[in-house]
């Protein structure tokens, strides 16, 4: 089992690792929707890049998330963490 140093990059590092090792495995199911580790990582990366490049979000900035119940919530949460 891989261990991680405790810092603000723990969750994104774990997601990157899981996407490499479990890529096509299902991370979460909600109703008929399924989200794989790889799709989650790709979506999180898109959101992270958008926040940084387009909105100039910096470390420690607050980012609000308003979504109905859906798998996109996970993209948003992991994207903000990245």
Secondary structure by P-SEA (a helix, b strand, c coil): ccccccccaaaaaaaaaaaaacccccccccccccccaaaaaaaaaaaaaaaaccccccccbbbbbbbccccaaaaaaaaaac
